[in-house]
């Protein structure tokens, strides 16, 4: 619908003012006062400078041009030249009737699909995931779902920390303490890693042996490599358990660790040297970047490589081998400078063609009630698996209190969907670049902008059909009904529903996932007003009843699809 309106305005501007105005953006947006208009077009002020005319005169010219168009109920000028638009009921009805028969609810696939790599959920082998990992996983999963829904080929990549000095430390410690043959959980390995790190920092002889163990790993020493493979295998199984609990799309095959790129690094450095992009600085090899005061180190003076080197190799592989036209990296805000330098370095190499879009999507910190990083009461980092278990436990108590007649299996199913959905939505509904305060009571509340509120809004709509004994076959018949818009709240709900496709396209471009959350919350609130003012099952006129049932059905589908694109499940009953 937004495209249609934009095209009507552009055509009217061109017809009225000629080629001088052909590139004018109508600047169409939702009206600030929906009781007065649906949309507002703010192009006249900018065009006035080009045409040397008053903005009001320019806007009035378009009023004369468009007033007879049946799309518009009214179109008028206000203020310094704002064009206010209210759409015709019949036009809205027609558009809604089209959505009722469309499985994709008006969201067309992108006519120009591309390959996109999403780099997220980047954990470290032999270390437990903590609460800080959830943001990358949840935000990344939503981005993957939205871009995939639009028809793009999405290549999920989990850039594991599975190489380097830390593995020399851990493997040497396991061998030295006689524990290399034992089987360990990742929880055990995390504790052993901390012990090995303490030993590394305090014992110079151990540190030297650990470094030698890294060399042995790099050379493919059979014993060292065997232990390393076990650490990776055990970690991948542990990560998958978390991914499955969260209900995200990541699988083990999406993991491509730093080790994958290790064999490419020597050739990469050689190529940079051949291109004259690397100089020596105190024995290290660095790239000088014009916009940064510090050098971009790509090889240490001892010959070792860094994250920067691996990231250069990964970007090269993703564009040249995976064919990515867009690469999205998800990390916390602390990595901003690193990625700014990485993108600057890549721009010098020639590996990233002009059409390739590099994006660093960074996010803030999860805070506790004290506005400090969220930790346990004893000050320890919260294990992610513990957070997921607590979410489901708290949701189970809510589900049992809300509907004690459900079986234990049903309660556990409801608890998982509510608890995990609440965690995800708490992360997604605020602007990702901001820190947010973690609050169990708020995120599990059935009131306000929360996942339980939206899940319950969906359930309440579905319950209307159950109360009316309307089953699938009858719902299919309703889809062919005429939609009748007679009430202001019906009009407002229609506008909100029809904004869904434009919103999805916009979020796919900006990756501002909180805007989808805001939309769904506003949609649910708008439907609530519709339900209050427009009786459905009790209305006497069958045509009006079917119309309102169909509007309800479309709203429920938009809520369900929107939540699904965020990675949040819905329930038919709660």
GUDREN-823654 format. One line per field, with one value per residue (C-alpha): residue number from 1; chain; x, y, z. Coordinates in steps of 0.2 Angstrom, whole numbers, always signed. Each point is the difference from the previous one (the first is absolute). Layout:
<atoms>
resi	[NUM|...]
chain	[A|...]
x	[X|...]
y	[Y|...]
z	[Z|...]
</atoms>
This chain:
<atoms>
resi	[1|2|3|4|5|6|7|8|9|10|11|12|13|14|15|16|17|18|19|20|21|22|23|24|25|26|27|28|29|30|31|32|33|34|35|36|37|38|39|40|41|42|43|44|45|46|47|48|49|50|51|52|53|54|55|56|57|58|59|60|61|62|63|64|65|66|67|68|69|70|71|72|73|74|75|76|77|78|79|80|81|82|83|84|85|86|87|88|89|90|91|92|93|94|95|96|97|98|99|100|101|102|103|104|105|106|107|108|109|110|111|112|113|114|115|116|117|118|119|120|121|122|123|124|125|126|127|128|129|130|131|132|133|134|135|136|137|138|139|140|141|142|143|144|145|146|147|148|149|150|151|152|153|154|155|156|157|158|159|160|161|162|163|164|165|166|167|168|169|170|171|172|173|174|175|176|177|178|179|180|181|182|183|184|185|186|187|188|189|190|191|192|193|194|195|196|197|198|199|200|201|202|203|204|205|206|207|208|209|210|211|212|213|214|215|216|217|218|219|220|221|222|223|224|225|226|227|228|229|230|231|232|233|234|235|236|237|238|239|240|241|242|243|244|245|246|247|248|249|250|251|252|253|254|255|256|257|258|259|260|261|262|263|264|265|266|267|268|269|270|271|272|273|274|275|276|277|278|279|280|281|282|283|284|285|286|287|288|289|290|291|292|293|294|295|296|297|298|299|300|301|302|303|304|305|306|307|308|309|310|311|312|313|314|315|316|317|318|319|320|321|322|323|324|325|326|327|328|329|330|331|332|333|334|335|336|337|338|339|340|341|342|343|344|345|346|347|348|349|350|351|352|353|354|355|356|357|358|359|360|361|362|363|364|365|366|367|368|369|370|371|372|373|374|375|376|377|378|379|380|381|382|383|384|385|386|387|388|389|390|391|392|393|394|395|396|397|398|399|400|401|402|403|404|405|406|407|408|409|410|411|412|413|414|415|416|417|418|419|420|421|422|423|424|425|426|427|428|429|430|431|432|433|434|435|436|437|438|439|440|441|442|443|444|445|446|447|448|449|450|451|452|453|454|455|456|457|458|459|460|461|462|463|464|465|466|467|468|469|470|471|472|473|474|475|476|477|478|479|480|481|482|483|484|485|486|487|488|489|490|491|492|493|494|495|496|497|498|499|500|501|502|503|504|505|506|507|508|509|510|511|512|513|514|515|516|517|518|519|520|521|522|523|524|525|526|527|528|529|530|531|532|533|534|535|536|537|538|539|540|541|542|543|544|545|546|547|548|549|550|551|552|553|554|555|556|557|558|559|560|561|562|563|564|565|566|567|568|569|570|571|572|573|574]
chain	[A|A|A|A|A|A|A|A|A|A|A|A|A|A|A|A|A|A|A|A|A|A|A|A|A|A|A|A|A|A|A|A|A|A|A|A|A|A|A|A|A|A|A|A|A|A|A|A|A|A|A|A|A|A|A|A|A|A|A|A|A|A|A|A|A|A|A|A|A|A|A|A|A|A|A|A|A|A|A|A|A|A|A|A|A|A|A|A|A|A|A|A|A|A|A|A|A|A|A|A|A|A|A|A|A|A|A|A|A|A|A|A|A|A|A|A|A|A|A|A|A|A|A|A|A|A|A|A|A|A|A|A|A|A|A|A|A|A|A|A|A|A|A|A|A|A|A|A|A|A|A|A|A|A|A|A|A|A|A|A|A|A|A|A|A|A|A|A|A|A|A|A|A|A|A|A|A|A|A|A|A|A|A|A|A|A|A|A|A|A|A|A|A|A|A|A|A|A|A|A|A|A|A|A|A|A|A|A|A|A|A|A|A|A|A|A|A|A|A|A|A|A|A|A|A|A|A|A|A|A|A|A|A|A|A|A|A|A|A|A|A|A|A|A|A|A|A|A|A|A|A|A|A|A|A|A|A|A|A|A|A|A|A|A|A|A|A|A|A|A|A|A|A|A|A|A|A|A|A|A|A|A|A|A|A|A|A|A|A|A|A|A|A|A|A|A|A|A|A|A|A|A|A|A|A|A|A|A|A|A|A|A|A|A|A|A|A|A|A|A|A|A|A|A|A|A|A|A|A|A|A|A|A|A|A|A|A|A|A|A|A|A|A|A|A|A|A|A|A|A|A|A|A|A|A|A|A|A|A|A|A|A|A|A|A|A|A|A|A|A|A|A|A|A|A|A|A|A|A|A|A|A|A|A|A|A|A|A|A|A|A|A|A|A|A|A|A|A|A|A|A|A|A|A|A|A|A|A|A|A|A|A|A|A|A|A|A|A|A|A|A|A|A|A|A|A|A|A|A|A|A|A|A|A|A|A|A|A|A|A|A|A|A|A|A|A|A|A|A|A|A|A|A|A|A|A|A|A|A|A|A|A|A|A|A|A|A|A|A|A|A|A|A|A|A|A|A|A|A|A|A|A|A|A|A|A|A|A|A|A|A|A|A|A|A|A|A|A|A|A|A|A|A|A|A|A|A|A|A|A|A|A|A|A|A|A|A|A|A|A|A|A|A|A|A|A|A|A|A|A|A|A|A|A|A|A|A|A|A|A|A|A|A|A|A|A|A|A|A|A|A|A|A|A|A|A|A|A|A|A|A|A|A|A|A|A|A|A|A|A|A|A|A|A]
x	[+0|+14|+8|-17|-2|+18|-2|-17|+9|+15|-10|-11|+16|+8|-17|-2|+18|+9|+18|+7|-10|+2|+12|-10|-3|-18|+7|-16|-2|-13|-10|+4|-18|-9|-17|+3|+9|+8|+16|+9|+11|+13|+8|-7|+13|+15|-8|-4|+18|+2|-16|+1|-18|-9|-1|-19|-2|+9|-9|-17|+5|+1|-17|-8|+9|-4|-17|-10|+10|-11|+15|-2|-14|+7|+16|+4|+14|+4|+14|+15|-5|-3|-11|-12|-7|-15|-3|-17|-9|-3|+18|+5|-13|+7|+18|-5|-10|+15|+11|-13|+4|+19|+10|+14|-11|+6|+18|+7|+17|+14|+1|+19|+5|+18|+12|+1|+12|-6|+15|-7|-1|+19|+4|+17|+4|+2|-9|-17|-12|-5|-15|+10|-1|-19|-1|+11|-10|-17|+3|+9|-14|-13|+11|+2|-19|-5|+13|-4|-19|+4|+8|+18|+13|+5|+16|+1|+18|+5|+18|+6|+16|+8|+18|+15|+9|-15|+0|+19|-3|-15|+7|+17|-9|-10|+15|+10|-13|-4|-17|+1|-8|-15|-17|-6|-15|+2|-3|+15|+10|-4|+6|+16|+3|+0|+12|+12|-1|+5|+14|+5|+1|+10|+12|+12|+5|-18|-3|+15|-7|-17|+7|+9|-16|-8|+13|-3|-18|+4|+11|-13|+8|-11|-2|-3|-12|-10|-3|-4|-13|-8|-1|-9|-12|-5|-3|-10|-12|-1|-4|-13|-9|-1|-6|-13|-7|+0|-9|+12|+5|+19|+6|+18|+4|-2|+16|+15|+14|+16|+9|-8|+9|+17|+7|-5|+9|+18|-6|-11|+15|+10|-13|-2|+19|+0|-13|+11|-14|+11|+15|+11|-3|+11|+2|-19|-8|-14|-12|+0|-18|-3|-14|+8|+15|+4|+7|-10|+11|-2|+16|+9|+19|+1|-9|-17|-16|-14|-19|+2|+9|-13|-14|+8|+1|-18|-6|+10|-7|-18|+1|+11|-6|-17|-5|-7|-6|-4|+9|-7|+10|-8|+10|-1|+5|+17|+5|-5|+18|+6|-14|+2|+19|-4|-12|+13|+14|-12|-3|+19|+1|-11|-8|-17|-8|-10|-17|+4|-7|+9|-9|+4|-15|+5|-10|+0|+2|-13|-1|-6|-11|+15|+4|+16|+3|-12|+7|-4|-3|+18|+7|+3|-4|-17|+1|-12|-6|-5|-9|-10|-5|-5|-11|-9|-2|-8|-11|-6|-6|-9|-8|-5|-9|-8|-7|+2|-10|+14|+10|+18|+6|-11|+5|+19|-4|-9|+14|+14|-9|-4|+16|+12|-11|+0|+19|+2|-12|+8|+15|-8|-13|+13|+12|+14|+14|-7|+4|-16|-4|-5|-16|-9|-17|+0|+5|-12|-15|-16|-1|+10|+12|+5|+0|-13|-12|+2|-2|-15|-7|+1|-8|-14|-4|+0|-11|-14|+0|-1|-15|-9|+3|+9|+12|+12|-13|-10|+15|+4|-17|+1|+16|-11|-11|-1|+8|-11|+9|-13|+8|+15|+9|-2|+8|+15|+2|+0|+13|+11|-2|+4|+16|+8|+8|+9|+5|+9|+9|+6|+6|+9|+10|+3|+0|-9|-9|-8|-11|-8|-3|-8|-11|-6|-4|-9|-10|-5|-6|-9|-9|-5|-9|-8|-6|-7|-10|-5|-10|+4|-9|-15|-3|-16|+5|+9|+9|+7|+5|+9|+9|+6|+5|+10|+9|+3|+7|+12|+6|+3|+11|+10|+3|+6|+11|+7|+5|+6|+12|+7|+2|-14|-13|-19|-13|-18|-5|+8]
y	[+0|+12|-3|+3|+17|+5|-4|+10|+15|-1|-1|+15|+11|-4|+4|+16|+7|-9|-8|+13|-10|-17|-6|+7|-11|+2|-3|-10|-5|-5|+16|+6|+2|-15|+7|+13|-10|-16|+6|+16|+5|+13|+3|+17|+10|-8|+2|+18|+5|-8|+7|+17|-2|+0|-18|+2|+4|-15|-11|+7|-4|-18|+1|+5|-14|-14|+4|-9|-16|-14|-5|+16|+4|+17|+9|+18|+12|+5|+11|+5|-12|-17|-11|-10|-16|-10|-16|-6|-14|-9|+0|-6|-14|-5|-1|-10|-12|-3|-4|-12|-11|+3|-13|+13|+14|+12|-2|-4|-8|+12|+0|+1|-13|-1|-11|+7|-6|+2|-1|-3|-11|+0|-11|-7|-18|-8|+15|+1|+13|+13|+13|+12|-13|+1|+17|-6|-16|+7|+16|-10|-13|+13|+8|-17|-4|+17|+0|-18|+4|+13|-13|+3|-14|+2|-9|-1|+0|-2|+6|-11|+3|-16|+4|+9|+1|-5|-17|-2|+4|-12|-15|+2|+1|-15|-10|+6|-4|-17|+4|+0|-17|+5|+5|+17|+11|+18|+5|-11|+7|+18|-3|-8|+14|+12|-10|-1|+18|+4|-12|+8|+17|-6|-13|+5|-18|-5|+15|-5|-18|+6|+11|-15|-10|+13|-3|-19|+3|+11|-13|-14|-10|-15|+0|+18|+1|-15|+9|+16|-9|-7|+17|+7|-15|+2|+18|-1|-12|+12|+15|-10|-4|+19|+4|-14|+7|+18|-7|+9|-6|-3|-18|-7|+1|+19|+1|+5|+4|+10|-17|-1|+16|-5|-7|+15|+13|-2|+3|+14|+9|-3|+7|+16|+2|-2|+14|+11|+1|-7|+8|-5|+9|-5|-17|-3|+1|+14|+9|+19|+6|+18|+3|-8|+5|-18|-12|-16|-14|-16|-10|+1|+2|-19|-5|-3|+6|+10|+1|+14|-12|-13|+12|+6|-18|-3|+15|-5|-18|+6|+11|-10|-18|+3|+14|+11|+17|+5|-5|+4|-2|+0|+4|+11|+19|-3|-7|+16|+6|-17|-1|+18|-4|-17|+8|+14|-13|-11|+16|+0|-18|+0|-17|+9|+6|+16|-9|-9|+7|-2|+3|-1|-2|+4|-1|+6|-9|-9|+8|-5|+10|+9|+6|-10|-15|-13|-13|-12|+6|-6|+10|-14|+0|-8|-16|+1|-18|+5|+16|-11|-12|+14|+8|-17|-3|+17|-1|-17|+7|+13|-13|-11|+15|+6|-17|-14|-12|-3|-16|+1|-3|+14|+12|-4|+4|+16|+5|-2|+10|+14|+0|-1|+12|+13|-1|+3|+14|+9|+0|+5|+14|+13|+8|-12|+13|+4|-9|-7|-4|-19|-1|-17|+8|+11|-12|-13|+12|-3|+19|+13|-3|-18|-16|-8|+15|-3|-19|+3|+12|-13|-13|+12|+2|-19|-2|+10|-13|-14|+9|+2|-19|+6|-14|+0|-4|+15|+11|-3|+5|+16|+4|+3|+13|+18|+12|+14|+15|+11|+5|+11|-14|-12|+13|+2|-19|-2|+13|-8|-17|+6|+8|-17|-3|+17|-3|-16|+7|+14|-11|-11|+15|+9|-16|+11|-15|+10|+8|-16|-3|+18|-4|-16|+8|+14|-12|-10|+16|+6|-17|+1|+17|-8|-14|+12|+11|-13|-15|-16|-15|+10|+11|-4|+3|-15|+10|+11|-15|-9|+17|+2|-18|+1|+16|-10|-14|+11|+9|-17|-6|+16|-2|-18|+4|+15|-10|-14|+11|+6|-19|+0|-14|+2|-11|-4|+0|+6]
z	[+0|+4|-17|-8|+9|-4|-18|-1|+8|-11|-16|+6|+4|-17|-9|+9|+0|-14|-1|+12|+14|-6|+14|+14|+14|+6|+18|+5|+18|+12|+6|+18|+3|-6|+4|-13|-14|-3|-9|-2|-15|+3|-17|-3|+11|-9|-17|+3|+0|-17|-8|+9|+6|+16|+8|+3|-19|-5|+12|-5|-18|+4|+10|-16|-10|+12|+8|-13|+3|+8|+11|+10|+12|+3|-4|+6|+5|+17|+8|-11|-13|+7|-11|+11|-7|+6|-10|-6|+9|-16|-5|+18|-1|-17|+6|+15|-10|-10|+16|+6|-15|+0|+10|+1|+6|-13|+3|-17|-2|-5|-19|+1|+13|+5|+11|+18|+13|+18|+12|+18|+16|+0|+15|+6|+0|+17|+9|+6|-8|+11|+1|-12|-14|-1|-9|-15|-1|+1|-11|-13|-1|-3|-14|-8|+1|-8|-14|-4|+0|-13|-11|+3|+1|+18|+5|+19|+7|+18|+1|+14|+11|-3|-3|+8|+17|+11|-8|+3|+18|+3|-10|+9|+17|-4|-5|+15|+13|-8|-5|-18|-2|+11|-7|+4|-1|-6|+18|+6|-15|+5|+17|-6|-12|+14|+10|-16|-2|+18|-2|-17|+9|+15|-7|-14|-3|-2|-12|-11|-1|-4|-14|-7|+1|-11|-13|+2|-4|-15|-7|+2|+15|+1|+19|+1|-14|+7|+16|-9|-11|+16|+7|-16|-1|+18|-2|-15|+8|+15|-11|-10|+16|+4|-18|+0|+17|-7|-16|-12|-17|+3|-2|+2|-18|+1|+11|-9|+13|-1|-3|-17|-6|+7|-16|-10|+11|-6|-18|+5|+8|-16|-11|+11|-1|-19|-1|+11|+14|+14|+8|+15|+17|+14|-8|-2|-17|-1|-11|+2|-2|-3|+11|+16|+10|+5|-12|-5|+5|-11|+6|+16|+1|+5|-16|+9|-8|+9|-1|-13|-12|+2|-3|-16|-6|+5|-9|-16|+1|+3|-16|-11|+4|+8|-12|+13|-5|+18|+16|+17|+16|+17|+15|+15|+0|+5|-17|-9|-3|-6|-13|-6|-2|-8|-13|-4|-2|-12|-10|-5|-4|-16|+7|+4|-16|+0|+0|+17|+15|+17|+16|+18|+10|+18|+16|+17|+17|+10|+17|+17|+12|+6|-18|-1|-11|+4|+12|+14|+18|+4|-15|-12|-18|-3|-10|-16|+3|+18|-6|-13|+14|+12|-14|-3|+19|+3|-15|+6|+16|-10|-11|+14|+9|-16|-6|+14|-10|-13|+1|+6|-18|-6|+13|-4|-18|+4|+12|-13|-13|+13|+9|-15|-10|+15|+0|-18|-1|+15|-11|-16|+5|+5|-12|-1|+2|+17|+17|+8|+18|+2|+10|+2|+5|-15|-13|+5|+3|-10|-1|-9|-15|+4|-9|+12|-4|-19|+2|+10|-12|-14|+12|+3|-18|-3|+14|-9|-13|+13|+9|-17|-4|-16|-6|-14|-14|+6|+2|-19|-5|+10|-10|-15|+10|-4|+12|+6|+8|+9|+16|+4|+9|-14|-11|+12|+1|-19|-2|+13|-8|-17|+7|+3|-17|+0|+18|-4|-15|+10|+15|-12|-6|+16|+11|+13|+8|+14|-14|-4|+19|+1|-15|+8|+16|-8|-11|+15|+9|-15|-2|+19|-4|-15|+11|+13|-13|-13|+6|-10|+6|+7|-15|-9|-18|-7|-13|+13|+12|-15|-4|+18|+2|-16|+7|+16|-10|-10|+16|+8|-15|+0|+19|-3|-15|+8|+16|-10|-10|+18|+4|+13|+0|+3|+8|-6|+19|+15]
</atoms>
